[in-house]
């Protein structure tokens, strides 16, 4: 029992630690993008620090309709949402027991945010054909945060699976397959970017 409790505490530390790091990275990206957006509004010809070349160029992405889907800059959503995720991570690290309704509603909200970030990612790669480096940080952070939070919810049986199914899920999680899938997914996204842009990513 002691070892089980110690392992659970360590798992919780890793899960919410990853969420905290992901939330901080995403919030930093949203903050920098907000500052850059103000600079672009004041000077449309401004050269931003994240505008590396023709492919990696925040300025170009900011001037597309995809950068303000809901009528305002997308990064403002991050300025509101990421502090909430950081707070959840801090509370999780403190050992608080979340009510089931909160876990379900927050994982759904995080999933919707993940879908939105990947919609923007694929638009950047295949429609706009220009990448925003800070947006890539947000997409990667969202992936890590969602996978970590999903891991926690599955382990805690938030979705009320049967005992037999829960046993299989916990075995799957303990075997490290979840982490392998997440790493493989991130690697696939990197491969898609390189297949699309190739050496142009490193052009000056």
DOFI-458984 format. One line per field, with one value per atom (N, C-alpha, C, O): atom name; x, y, z. Coordinates in steps of 0.05 Angstrom, whole numbers. Each point is the difference from the previous one (the first is absolute). Layout:
site = [CA / ...]
xx = [X / ...]
yy = [Y / ...]
zz = [Z / ...]
REM end
This chain:
site = [N / CA / C / O / N / CA / C / O / N / CA / C / O / N / CA / C / O / N / CA / C / O / N / CA / C / O / N / CA / C / O / N / CA / C / O / N / CA / C / O / N / CA / C / O / N / CA / C / O / N / CA / C / O / N / CA / C / O / N / CA / C / O / N / CA / C / O / N / CA / C / O / N / CA / C / O / N / CA / C / O / N / CA / C / O / N / CA / C / O / N / CA / C / O / N / CA / C / O / N / CA / C / O / N / CA / C / O / N / CA / C / O / N / CA / C / O / N / CA / C / O / N / CA / C / O / N / CA / C / O / N / CA / C / O / N / CA / C / O / N / CA / C / O / N / CA / C / O / N / CA / C / O / N / CA / C / O / N / CA / C / O / N / CA / C / O / N / CA / C / O / N / CA / C / O / N / CA / C / O / N / CA / C / O / N / CA / C / O / N / CA / C / O / N / CA / C / O / N / CA / C / O / N / CA / C / O / N / CA / C / O / N / CA / C / O / N / CA / C / O / N / CA / C / O / N / CA / C / O / N / CA / C / O / N / CA / C / O / N / CA / C / O / N / CA / C / O / N / CA / C / O / N / CA / C / O / N / CA / C / O / N / CA / C / O / N / CA / C / O / N / CA / C / O / N / CA / C / O / N / CA / C / O / N / CA / C / O / N / CA / C / O / N / CA / C / O / N / CA / C / O / N / CA / C / O / N / CA / C / O / N / CA / C / O / N / CA / C / O / N / CA / C / O / N / CA / C / O / N / CA / C / O / N / CA / C / O / N / CA / C / O / N / CA / C / O / N / CA / C / O / N / CA / C / O / N / CA / C / O / N / CA / C / O / N / CA / C / O / N / CA / C / O / N / CA / C / O / N / CA / C / O / N / CA / C / O / N / CA / C / O / N / CA / C / O / N / CA / C / O / N / CA / C / O / N / CA / C / O / N / CA / C / O / N / CA / C / O / N / CA / C / O / N / CA / C / O / N / CA / C / O / N / CA / C / O / N / CA / C / O / N / CA / C / O / N / CA / C / O / N / CA / C / O / N / CA / C / O / N / CA / C / O / N / CA / C / O / N / CA / C / O / N / CA / C / O / N / CA / C / O / N / CA / C / O / N / CA / C / O / N / CA / C / O / N / CA / C / O / N / CA / C / O / N / CA / C / O / N / CA / C / O / N / CA / C / O / N / CA / C / O / N / CA / C / O / N / CA / C / O / N / CA / C / O / N / CA / C / O / N / CA / C / O / N / CA / C / O / N / CA / C / O / N / CA / C / O / N / CA / C / O / N / CA / C / O / N / CA / C / O / N / CA / C / O / N / CA / C / O / N / CA / C / O / N / CA / C / O / N / CA / C / O / N / CA / C / O / N / CA / C / O / N / CA / C / O / N / CA / C / O / N / CA / C / O / N / CA / C / O / N / CA / C / O / N / CA / C / O / N / CA / C / O / N / CA / C / O / N / CA / C / O / N / CA / C / O / N / CA / C / O / N / CA / C / O / N / CA / C / O / N / CA / C / O / N / CA / C / O / N / CA / C / O / N / CA / C / O / N / CA / C / O / N / CA / C / O / N / CA / C / O / N / CA / C / O / N / CA / C / O / N / CA / C / O / N / CA / C / O / N / CA / C / O / N / CA / C / O / N / CA / C / O / N / CA / C / O / N / CA / C / O / N / CA / C / O / N / CA / C / O / N / CA / C / O / N / CA / C / O / N / CA / C / O / N / CA / C / O / N / CA / C / O / N / CA / C / O / N / CA / C / O / N / CA / C / O / N / CA / C / O / N / CA / C / O / N / CA / C / O / N / CA / C / O / N / CA / C / O / N / CA / C / O / N / CA / C / O / N / CA / C / O / N / CA / C / O / N / CA / C / O / N / CA / C / O / N / CA / C / O / N / CA / C / O / N / CA / C / O / N / CA / C / O / N / CA / C / O / N / CA / C / O / N / CA / C / O / N / CA / C / O / N / CA / C / O / N / CA / C / O / N / CA / C / O / N / CA / C / O / N / CA / C / O / N / CA / C / O / N / CA / C / O / N / CA / C / O / N / CA / C / O / N / CA / C / O / N / CA / C / O / N / CA / C / O]
xx = [17 / -17 / 17 / -6 / 28 / 18 / 12 / 1 / 9 / 12 / -20 / 6 / -31 / -21 / -5 / -2 / 0 / -5 / 23 / -4 / 28 / 24 / 0 / 7 / -14 / 0 / -22 / 4 / -27 / -22 / 8 / -7 / 21 / 9 / 20 / 0 / 18 / 20 / -13 / 7 / -27 / -14 / -15 / 1 / -13 / -15 / 20 / -7 / 30 / 20 / 9 / 3 / 1 / 8 / -22 / 5 / -29 / -23 / -5 / -1 / -1 / -6 / 24 / -2 / 26 / 24 / 2 / 8 / -15 / 0 / -21 / 4 / -27 / -21 / 9 / -6 / 20 / 10 / 20 / -2 / 21 / 20 / -13 / 7 / -25 / -14 / -16 / 0 / -14 / -16 / 17 / -7 / 30 / 18 / 11 / 2 / 6 / 11 / -21 / 6 / -30 / -22 / -7 / -6 / 5 / -7 / 22 / -7 / 32 / 22 / -4 / 3 / -9 / -4 / -23 / 2 / -25 / -23 / 6 / -8 / 24 / 7 / 18 / -5 / 25 / 18 / -16 / 5 / -22 / -16 / -19 / -4 / -6 / -17 / 16 / -10 / 34 / 17 / 7 / 0 / 6 / 6 / -23 / 3 / -27 / -25 / -4 / -6 / 11 / -3 / 21 / -5 / 29 / 21 / -7 / 4 / -16 / -8 / -23 / -1 / -17 / -23 / 11 / -11 / 32 / 11 / 17 / 1 / 12 / 18 / -2 / 14 / -31 / -3 / 25 / 2 / 18 / 26 / 20 / 24 / -32 / 19 / 11 / -14 / 40 / 14 / 1 / 14 / -29 / -1 / 23 / 12 / -6 / 22 / -5 / 18 / -44 / -7 / -3 / -8 / 14 / -1 / 28 / 16 / -11 / 27 / 6 / 21 / -40 / 2 / -28 / -19 / 18 / -26 / -19 / -24 / 35 / -16 / -7 / -23 / 43 / -4 / -5 / 19 / -44 / -6 / -26 / -22 / 24 / -24 / -17 / -24 / 38 / -13 / -20 / -22 / 31 / -18 / -24 / -23 / 27 / -23 / -19 / -25 / 35 / -17 / -19 / -20 / 27 / -16 / -21 / -13 / 10 / -20 / -25 / 0 / -23 / -25 / 1 / -15 / 32 / 2 / 12 / -3 / 15 / 12 / -20 / 6 / -30 / -21 / -27 / -19 / 17 / -24 / -25 / -21 / 22 / -24 / -4 / -15 / 30 / -3 / 20 / 1 / 16 / 22 / 24 / -3 / 27 / 24 / -1 / -8 / 16 / -2 / 17 / -8 / 30 / 17 / -14 / 9 / -30 / -14 / -15 / -3 / -4 / -12 / 20 / -6 / 31 / 21 / 6 / 6 / -7 / 5 / -20 / 6 / -30 / -21 / 1 / -2 / 5 / -1 / 24 / -2 / 26 / 24 / 4 / 10 / -16 / 1 / -18 / 6 / -29 / -19 / 14 / -2 / 14 / 14 / 23 / 6 / 8 / 23 / -11 / 12 / -35 / -12 / -8 / 4 / -16 / -7 / 25 / 0 / 22 / 25 / 10 / 9 / -9 / 9 / -17 / 10 / -36 / -18 / 5 / -1 / 6 / 5 / 26 / 2 / 18 / 26 / -4 / 15 / -34 / -5 / -14 / -3 / -7 / -14 / -30 / -12 / 1 / -29 / -16 / 9 / -32 / -17 / -21 / -17 / 18 / -19 / -27 / 0 / -22 / -26 / -3 / 12 / -28 / -2 / -11 / 10 / -29 / -11 / 21 / -1 / 20 / 21 / 19 / 9 / -2 / 19 / -12 / 14 / -39 / -13 / -2 / 7 / -17 / -3 / 27 / 3 / 18 / 26 / 14 / 14 / -18 / 13 / -14 / 13 / -39 / -14 / 9 / 5 / -2 / 9 / 29 / 6 / 10 / 28 / 1 / 16 / -34 / -1 / -9 / 12 / -31 / -9 / 23 / 4 / 11 / 23 / 21 / 13 / -9 / 19 / -9 / 17 / -42 / -11 / 5 / 8 / -14 / 4 / 29 / 6 / 12 / 29 / 9 / 17 / -27 / 8 / -14 / 11 / -34 / -13 / 18 / 4 / 6 / 17 / 27 / 11 / -1 / 25 / -2 / 17 / -38 / -3 / -7 / 8 / -22 / -4 / 27 / 4 / 13 / 26 / 17 / 13 / -14 / 17 / -10 / 16 / -42 / -10 / -17 / -4 / -5 / -16 / 16 / 5 / 4 / 16 / 28 / 13 / -3 / 26 / 23 / 21 / -27 / 20 / -4 / -23 / 45 / -2 / 7 / 17 / -32 / 6 / 14 / -12 / 38 / 14 / -13 / -2 / -9 / -13 / -26 / -8 / -5 / -24 / 7 / -16 / 39 / 9 / 5 / -4 / 14 / 4 / -27 / -2 / -18 / -27 / -11 / -11 / 13 / -11 / 14 / -13 / 39 / 15 / -7 / -4 / 1 / -7 / -28 / -5 / -14 / -27 / -1 / -14 / 31 / 2 / 9 / -11 / 32 / 11 / -20 / -3 / -10 / -19 / -24 / -9 / -1 / -24 / 7 / -15 / 37 / 8 / 5 / -8 / 20 / 5 / -26 / -4 / -14 / -25 / -18 / -15 / 16 / -16 / 11 / -16 / 42 / 13 / -11 / -8 / 7 / -10 / -30 / -7 / -9 / -29 / -5 / -17 / 33 / -3 / 8 / -13 / 35 / 10 / -19 / -4 / -9 / -19 / -28 / -18 / 15 / -26 / -22 / -22 / 28 / -19 / -25 / -22 / 27 / -22 / -15 / -17 / 22 / -15 / -1 / -21 / 45 / 2 / -5 / 3 / -10 / -3 / 26 / 21 / -21 / 24 / 19 / 24 / -36 / 16 / 14 / 24 / -39 / 11 / 20 / 21 / -27 / 18 / 27 / 21 / -22 / 25 / 17 / 24 / -37 / 15 / 11 / 23 / -38 / 9 / 24 / 20 / -21 / 22 / 25 / 22 / -26 / 23 / 13 / 24 / -41 / 9 / 16 / 21 / -31 / 14 / 26 / 20 / -20 / 23 / 22 / 24 / -32 / 20 / 15 / 19 / -28 / 13 / -9 / 11 / -32 / -10 / -12 / 3 / -15 / -12 / 21 / -3 / 25 / 22 / 12 / 8 / -6 / 11 / -18 / 10 / -36 / -19 / 3 / 0 / 3 / 2 / 26 / 0 / 22 / 26 / -1 / 11 / -24 / -2 / -17 / 6 / -27 / -17 / 15 / -1 / 16 / 16 / 21 / 5 / 8 / 19 / -13 / 12 / -36 / -15 / -5 / 3 / -10 / -5 / 26 / 0 / 22 / 26 / 7 / 9 / -15 / 6 / -18 / 10 / -35 / -18 / 11 / -1 / 11 / 11 / 25 / 2 / 16 / 24 / -7 / 12 / -32 / -8 / -12 / 4 / -18 / -12 / 20 / -1 / 18 / 18 / 29 / 14 / -5 / 28 / 21 / -1 / 20 / 22 / -9 / 15 / -39 / -9 / -3 / 0 / -2 / -2 / 25 / -1 / 24 / 25 / 11 / 23 / -38 / 9 / 2 / -15 / 32 / 4 / -16 / 1]
yy = [-24 / 24 / 25 / 20 / -21 / 23 / 6 / 23 / -45 / 4 / 11 / 17 / -28 / 10 / 29 / 15 / -6 / 28 / 17 / 22 / -32 / 15 / 2 / 21 / -42 / 0 / 19 / 14 / -14 / 17 / 30 / 16 / -11 / 28 / 8 / 23 / -41 / 6 / 4 / 19 / -36 / 3 / 27 / 14 / -7 / 26 / 23 / 20 / -22 / 21 / 3 / 22 / -44 / 1 / 12 / 17 / -27 / 9 / 30 / 14 / -5 / 28 / 18 / 24 / -36 / 14 / 7 / 21 / -41 / 4 / 20 / 17 / -18 / 20 / 28 / 19 / -17 / 26 / 12 / 23 / -40 / 9 / 7 / 20 / -37 / 6 / 25 / 16 / -11 / 24 / 25 / 20 / -22 / 24 / 6 / 23 / -44 / 5 / 11 / 19 / -29 / 10 / 28 / 17 / -11 / 27 / 20 / 22 / -30 / 18 / 5 / 23 / -44 / 3 / 19 / 17 / -20 / 17 / 29 / 18 / -14 / 27 / 13 / 24 / -38 / 11 / 6 / 21 / -39 / 4 / 24 / 15 / -10 / 23 / 26 / 19 / -18 / 23 / 4 / 23 / -45 / 2 / 10 / 15 / -24 / 8 / 30 / 13 / -2 / 29 / 15 / 21 / -33 / 13 / 0 / 19 / -42 / -2 / 20 / 11 / -8 / 19 / 28 / 16 / -9 / 27 / 3 / 22 / -44 / 1 / -26 / -19 / 18 / -24 / -12 / -23 / 41 / -9 / -7 / -5 / 3 / -6 / -28 / -19 / 16 / -26 / -11 / 10 / -31 / -12 / -19 / -10 / 6 / -18 / -29 / -15 / 8 / -27 / -3 / -21 / 43 / -1 / -6 / 18 / -44 / -9 / 1 / 9 / -20 / 0 / -1 / 6 / -13 / 0 / -21 / 4 / -27 / -22 / 5 / -3 / 10 / 5 / 30 / 15 / -7 / 29 / 6 / -5 / 15 / 6 / 23 / -1 / 20 / 23 / -8 / 10 / -28 / -9 / -14 / 5 / -23 / -15 / 19 / -5 / 25 / 19 / 16 / 10 / -8 / 16 / -17 / 10 / -36 / -17 / 0 / 6 / -14 / -2 / -22 / 2 / -22 / -21 / 9 / -14 / 37 / 10 / 14 / 7 / -3 / 13 / -13 / 14 / -40 / -15 / 10 / 1 / 7 / 9 / 30 / 10 / 4 / 29 / 15 / 24 / -38 / 12 / -18 / -24 / 34 / -16 / -26 / 0 / -22 / -26 / -1 / -14 / 29 / -2 / 11 / -7 / 23 / 9 / -23 / 1 / -21 / -24 / -13 / -9 / 7 / -12 / 15 / -12 / 39 / 16 / -5 / 3 / -12 / -6 / -30 / -6 / -11 / -29 / -12 / -17 / 26 / -13 / 5 / -18 / 41 / 3 / -19 / -9 / 3 / -20 / -27 / -14 / 6 / -26 / -1 / -20 / 42 / 2 / -3 / -14 / 26 / -2 / -29 / -10 / -4 / -28 / -16 / -18 / 23 / -14 / 4 / -19 / 44 / 6 / -14 / -11 / 12 / -13 / -31 / -13 / 3 / -29 / -7 / -21 / 38 / -5 / 1 / -13 / 29 / 3 / -24 / -3 / -15 / -24 / 2 / -17 / 39 / 4 / -21 / -10 / 3 / -20 / 16 / 14 / -16 / 14 / -14 / -24 / 39 / -13 / -10 / 11 / -32 / -13 / 20 / 0 / 17 / 18 / 19 / 8 / 0 / 18 / -14 / 12 / -37 / -14 / -4 / 3 / -10 / -5 / 26 / 1 / 20 / 26 / 11 / 10 / -13 / 11 / -16 / 11 / -38 / -16 / 5 / -1 / 6 / 6 / 27 / 3 / 17 / 26 / -1 / 13 / -29 / -3 / -14 / 6 / -26 / -14 / 19 / -1 / 18 / 19 / 19 / 8 / 1 / 17 / -14 / 12 / -38 / -16 / -2 / 4 / -9 / -1 / 26 / 1 / 21 / 27 / 5 / 11 / -19 / 5 / -16 / 9 / -34 / -16 / 9 / -3 / 15 / 12 / 23 / 3 / 13 / 22 / -11 / 11 / -33 / -12 / -9 / 7 / -22 / -10 / 22 / -1 / 22 / 23 / 14 / 8 / -6 / 13 / -16 / 11 / -38 / -16 / -2 / 2 / -7 / -7 / 22 / -1 / 21 / 22 / 25 / 11 / -1 / 25 / -6 / 16 / -40 / -10 / 18 / 4 / 6 / 15 / -8 / -4 / 1 / -9 / 22 / 17 / -16 / 18 / -16 / -17 / 22 / -15 / -1 / -22 / 44 / 1 / -17 / -11 / 11 / -17 / -29 / -16 / 8 / -27 / -8 / -23 / 43 / -5 / -5 / -18 / 33 / -3 / -27 / -14 / 6 / -26 / -23 / -19 / 20 / -21 / 0 / -22 / 45 / 2 / -11 / -14 / 20 / -10 / -30 / -13 / 2 / -29 / -13 / -20 / 31 / -11 / 3 / -19 / 42 / 5 / -19 / -11 / 8 / -17 / -29 / -13 / 4 / -28 / -6 / -21 / 40 / -4 / 0 / -16 / 35 / 2 / -24 / -10 / 0 / -23 / -25 / -16 / 15 / -22 / 0 / -21 / 45 / 2 / -9 / -15 / 25 / -7 / -30 / -11 / -1 / -28 / -16 / -19 / 27 / -14 / 3 / -19 / 42 / 5 / -11 / 2 / -13 / -11 / 22 / -6 / 29 / 22 / -8 / 9 / -25 / -6 / -25 / -10 / 0 / -23 / -25 / -11 / 2 / -25 / -23 / 2 / -25 / -24 / -9 / 9 / -25 / -9 / -14 / 4 / -21 / -15 / 19 / -3 / 22 / 19 / 18 / 7 / 1 / 18 / -14 / 13 / -39 / -15 / 0 / 3 / -6 / 0 / 27 / 3 / 18 / 28 / 6 / 11 / -18 / 5 / -16 / 10 / -34 / -15 / 14 / 2 / 8 / 14 / 25 / 5 / 10 / 24 / -7 / 13 / -34 / -8 / -11 / 2 / -12 / -12 / 21 / -7 / 32 / 21 / 4 / 16 / -31 / 3 / 27 / 11 / 1 / 27 / 20 / 16 / -17 / 19 / -5 / 19 / -44 / -7 / 11 / 10 / -11 / 10 / 30 / 11 / 3 / 29 / 8 / 19 / -32 / 7 / -6 / 15 / -37 / -7 / 21 / 7 / 2 / 21 / 26 / 12 / -3 / 24 / -4 / 19 / -42 / -6 / 1 / 10 / -20 / 1 / 29 / 6 / 11 / 28 / 13 / 16 / -23 / 11 / -9 / 15 / -41 / -11 / 13 / 6 / -1 / 14 / 28 / 8 / 6 / 26 / -1 / 16 / -36 / -2 / -9 / 8 / -26 / -9 / 23 / 2 / 16 / 23 / 21 / 11 / -4 / 24 / -7 / 16 / -39 / -8 / 20 / 12 / -7 / 18 / 29 / 16 / -9 / 27 / 9 / 24 / -43 / 6 / 14 / 16 / -22 / 10 / 22 / 9 / 0 / 22 / 26 / 5 / 12 / 27 / 21 / 23]
zz = [0 / 0 / 0 / -13 / 28 / 2 / -27 / -9 / -5 / -26 / -20 / -17 / 18 / -18 / 4 / -19 / 44 / 6 / -10 / -10 / 14 / -9 / -30 / -11 / -3 / -30 / -10 / -19 / 32 / -8 / 4 / -17 / 38 / 5 / -21 / -10 / 3 / -21 / -27 / -14 / 7 / -25 / -1 / -20 / 42 / 2 / -4 / -13 / 25 / -2 / -30 / -9 / -5 / -28 / -17 / -17 / 21 / -16 / 2 / -20 / 45 / 4 / -4 / -5 / 8 / -6 / -29 / -8 / -9 / -29 / -8 / -17 / 31 / -6 / 7 / -14 / 37 / 8 / -20 / -7 / -1 / -19 / -27 / -12 / 3 / -25 / 2 / -19 / 41 / 4 / 0 / -12 / 26 / 1 / -27 / -8 / -7 / -27 / -19 / -15 / 17 / -17 / 7 / -18 / 44 / 9 / -9 / -9 / 10 / -9 / -30 / -9 / -6 / -29 / -6 / -17 / 31 / -4 / 7 / -13 / 35 / 8 / -21 / -7 / -3 / -20 / -26 / -12 / 4 / -24 / 3 / -19 / 43 / 5 / -4 / -12 / 24 / -4 / -29 / -10 / -4 / -28 / -17 / -19 / 27 / -14 / 2 / -19 / 43 / 4 / -18 / -11 / 10 / -16 / -30 / -14 / 5 / -28 / -6 / -22 / 41 / -4 / -3 / -15 / 30 / -1 / -25 / -12 / 4 / -23 / -16 / 7 / -27 / -16 / -12 / -7 / 4 / -12 / 21 / -7 / 32 / 21 / -3 / -8 / 13 / -1 / 29 / 17 / -12 / 27 / 5 / -19 / 44 / 8 / -9 / -5 / 2 / -8 / -30 / -10 / -5 / -29 / -10 / -5 / 2 / -6 / -30 / -9 / -6 / -29 / -13 / 14 / -39 / -14 / 12 / 1 / 8 / 11 / 29 / 8 / 8 / 28 / 4 / 4 / -5 / 0 / 14 / -11 / 36 / 15 / -12 / 0 / -12 / -11 / -22 / -1 / -16 / -22 / 11 / -9 / 28 / 12 / 14 / -2 / 15 / 15 / -18 / 9 / -35 / -18 / -15 / -18 / 25 / -12 / 17 / 24 / -36 / 15 / 21 / 20 / -24 / 20 / 26 / 21 / -20 / 24 / 18 / 23 / -33 / 17 / -8 / -9 / 13 / -8 / 13 / -13 / 38 / 15 / 0 / 16 / -33 / -2 / 17 / -1 / 15 / 15 / -1 / -7 / 12 / -3 / 17 / 23 / -35 / 13 / 26 / 19 / -19 / 24 / 25 / 23 / -26 / 24 / 14 / 24 / -40 / 12 / 19 / 22 / -32 / 16 / 25 / 21 / -22 / 23 / 22 / 24 / -31 / 19 / 8 / 24 / -44 / 5 / 14 / 18 / -26 / 11 / 30 / 13 / -2 / 29 / 15 / 22 / -35 / 13 / 1 / 20 / -42 / -1 / 19 / 13 / -11 / 20 / 28 / 16 / -10 / 26 / 6 / 22 / -42 / 4 / 6 / 17 / -32 / 5 / 28 / 13 / -4 / 27 / 21 / 20 / -24 / 19 / 0 / 20 / -44 / -2 / 14 / 13 / -15 / 14 / 30 / 15 / -6 / 29 / 11 / 24 / -42 / 10 / 3 / 12 / -21 / 3 / -15 / -21 / 31 / -13 / -15 / 11 / -38 / -17 / -1 / -1 / 2 / -4 / -29 / -18 / 14 / -26 / -21 / -22 / 29 / -19 / -10 / -24 / 41 / -8 / -19 / -20 / 26 / -17 / -28 / -20 / 19 / -26 / -16 / -24 / 37 / -15 / -9 / -22 / 39 / -7 / -22 / -16 / 17 / -21 / -27 / -21 / 21 / -25 / -10 / -24 / 41 / -8 / -11 / -20 / 33 / -9 / -27 / -17 / 13 / -25 / -23 / -22 / 27 / -20 / -7 / -23 / 44 / -5 / -17 / -17 / 22 / -15 / -30 / -18 / 14 / -28 / -14 / -23 / 37 / -12 / -7 / -21 / 39 / -5 / -24 / -15 / 12 / -24 / -25 / -22 / 24 / -23 / -10 / -24 / 42 / -7 / -11 / -19 / 30 / -9 / -29 / -16 / 10 / -27 / -20 / -23 / 32 / -17 / -7 / -22 / 43 / -4 / -20 / -18 / 21 / -17 / -29 / -18 / 15 / -26 / -14 / -24 / 39 / -12 / -2 / -22 / 45 / 0 / -10 / -13 / 19 / -7 / 11 / -12 / 36 / 16 / 29 / 9 / 6 / 27 / 19 / -5 / 28 / 22 / 22 / 12 / -7 / 20 / 27 / 13 / -3 / 26 / -1 / 20 / -43 / -2 / 1 / 11 / -21 / 2 / 29 / 9 / 7 / 29 / 13 / 17 / -25 / 12 / -7 / 17 / -42 / -9 / 15 / 9 / -7 / 14 / 29 / 12 / 1 / 28 / 5 / 19 / -37 / 2 / -2 / 14 / -32 / -3 / 26 / 9 / 3 / 25 / 23 / 15 / -13 / 22 / -3 / 20 / -44 / -3 / 6 / 14 / -25 / 4 / 30 / 10 / 4 / 29 / 15 / 18 / -24 / 14 / -6 / 17 / -42 / -7 / 15 / 10 / -8 / 16 / 29 / 10 / 1 / 28 / 1 / 18 / -36 / 0 / -4 / 12 / -30 / -4 / 24 / 8 / 4 / 24 / 23 / 16 / -13 / 21 / -6 / 17 / -41 / -9 / 1 / 10 / -19 / -1 / -17 / 5 / -26 / -19 / 8 / -15 / 39 / 12 / -18 / -6 / -1 / -15 / 18 / 25 / -36 / 16 / 12 / -10 / 30 / 13 / -19 / 0 / -17 / -20 / -19 / -6 / -5 / -19 / 14 / -11 / 36 / 14 / 5 / -1 / 7 / 5 / -25 / 1 / -25 / -25 / -6 / -10 / 16 / -4 / 17 / -9 / 34 / 19 / -8 / 4 / -14 / -10 / -24 / -2 / -16 / -24 / 9 / -11 / 30 / 9 / 14 / -4 / 21 / 15 / -18 / 7 / -30 / -19 / -16 / -14 / 15 / -15 / -28 / -15 / 6 / -27 / -6 / -22 / 42 / -3 / -7 / -19 / 34 / -6 / -28 / -14 / 6 / -26 / -22 / -20 / 23 / -20 / -2 / -22 / 45 / 0 / -14 / -17 / 23 / -12 / -30 / -16 / 8 / -28 / -15 / -23 / 36 / -12 / -4 / -22 / 42 / -3 / -22 / -16 / 15 / -21 / -28 / -19 / 17 / -25 / -9 / -24 / 43 / -7 / -10 / -19 / 32 / -9 / -28 / -17 / 12 / -27 / -21 / -22 / 28 / -19 / -7 / -23 / 43 / -4 / -19 / -18 / 24 / -17 / -28 / -19 / 16 / -26 / -17 / -24 / 38 / -14 / -7 / -23 / 41 / -4 / -6 / -13 / 23 / -5 / 8 / 22 / -40 / 6 / 3 / 11 / -20 / 2 / 29 / 6 / 12 / 28 / 10 / 19 / -32 / 10 / -18 / 4 / -23 / -18 / 15 / 19 / -28 / 12 / -16 / 8]
REM end
